[in-house]
């Protein structure tokens, strides 16, 4: 649903995927006369599977994946990463992979990774 007050569009409702929320905001922003958009669309998505998140991270880390010790915990819209990685680059790759489109149900990634070379 969209409500407009003084040129500010407030979007509410629910969506299954993050891209749907972003698309609704994009469409609202291109309307002539819109000054701002307040996107309050709730993302109601399934819990991402740990296997799906782990596969995404292994693909992002490539051959270095075997050298990491990452535990994945998933809940609705959230993934928590804990354990140890070899470098900041591995940490950043793991976080990016957990939040990637391959696991579209993820809105938030909690980083509890430690770096130990």
Order of alpha helices (4+ residues) and beta strands (2+ residues): beta-beta-beta-alpha-beta-beta-alpha-beta-beta-alpha-beta
